[in-house]
Amino acid sequence: MSTASRGVHIGPPRLKIAIHAIVWLAKSGSMISSALIARQVDSHATFIRRVMQSLNNAGIVESKGGREGGYFLKKSAAEITIGDIYEAINSISNDTEINVDCGEDGEKLDVEQLDVELEKILQEAELKTIEYLRSYTIAQLMDRVQFFKE
């Protein structure tokens, strides 16, 4: 089974949307509105604005407000790594609280200890993932993709 057919999911789902948006900005070489980006990546403009805000906060894109506003790259595609985008997008918090009852002998799972240990493992995995993703720039990704006119 090929990797592409099973759909590898690393990072939050919005990561692919953010990468697609950055590729479109790099390809256009100009400012693009959130509505146009949303159409290009098959998403909703409000969601795109939230994603783009994270990229803006990370210094990857810059935004211009107003009716004629939009987003443009603050750096060249050769300077932006997939790792940069991953870090920017992963800064959006999706924390939820969990209460786990193991059900046997009135025992409860020590959720705090589990969270501490799991967090250590996930942080190490994230650091290794980011290190790997930093080896690819948006320009390199664009070289691997064909663009076509609709």
N, C-alpha and C positions, 0 to 999 in steps of 0.2 A: 504494500500500500504506500503510495507516495505521500509526502508531507503535505503537499498542497490539497490533496483530496480529503484529508482528515481534519483540516482547519485548525492549525495550532493557535492556541489562545494564550498569549503572554501579555501581561499587563491588562489594564482596564479596556473594555470594548471601545471606548472613545479614542484609544491610541491609533487604531487604523484610520478613523475619521480624521484625526489631527494630521497624520502623515499624508493622507490624500489631499487635505487642504493645503499643506505646505508645498506639496508637489505642484498643485495647480497654481499657487502663487509664484513658485519658481518658474514654471513654464510660461506664465503670462508676462512676467517681468514688470508687472504694474499693480496698481491697487485694484482689489476686487471686493465687492460688497458681500456681506454675510449671506444675502439672499442668493447671489450667484454661486458662492461657494457651496451653499446648501444644495442647490440644484445639481452641481457637479458631483457631489459626494453622496447624493440621495439621502439627505437628512433635513432636519427642520432648522430654519434660520435662528431661532431662539437658542437651540442646543449648540449650534455652530458658534454663536456669540459667546456662550459660556466657555467652550473649548478654546476659542481664540483669545479670550481674556487670560486664560492660563498661559498661553503661548506669548501673549503680550507681557505678562508679569515676568516671564523668564527671559525677556529680551530677544525673542526669536522673531516676532512680528511687531509691527507698529500699527496703530489704528488712527484713523482720522474720522471724527464724528461728523454728523450732519447728513443732509440729503444726498450729497455727492461723495459721502465718506465710504470707508471700507478698510481693508487690511492690506499691508504690503510687507515683504520680508525686510527685516532690519539687518540681516546678514546675507551673504551669498549662499546658494545651495551647497557649495563646496565647504562652507564653514559650519553648516548645521548638520549634526549627526542625529541618527535615530535615537541615540541615547539621550540627547538634549531634549528631544520631543517627549520621550518616555518620562523623564524627570519632571518636565513641566506639567504634563497631563496627570501624572501620578500624585501631584500635589493637591488635586481636588479630593477632598475627604468624603468618604462614604461610610463612616463609622456607624455600626449598629451594635446594640447591646444584646448579649446572649445569656440565658440562664439555663444551665444544664443539670438535670436531675438524673443520676444514673439508675435510680429506682431500686437498687439492691441494698438491703440492710440500712436504709435511710442514708446511705452515703451520697455525698454531693461531690461533684467534680470541682477541684480548686481552679476555677476559671481564671483567676488572676495569675496563678503560677503557670497555667497552660498558655495564657496570653503572652506572658513574659518569655517563655521558652520558644513558643512559636514565632514571636516577633524577632527573636535572635536569628532563627533559621531563615525567616523570610527576608530579613535585612541582608543577610549574607547572599541569599539567592538574588536579591535585587541588585546588589553591588556587582555581582558577577554578570548579571544580565546587562546592566548599564555599561560595564566595561566592554562587553562584546558589541553592544549596539553602537558604541562610540567609534567602532572601527568602520562604520558605514556612514557616508555623507548622503544628503539628499541628492546631490549631483550624481553620485555613484548609482543610487537607486534609479534615478531618471535615465541613466545610460542603459539600464537593464530592461526598460519598459518601452513598448511601442506606443506612440501617440497616433491617433487617427482622427480625421474630420468626420463629423456626423452628417 
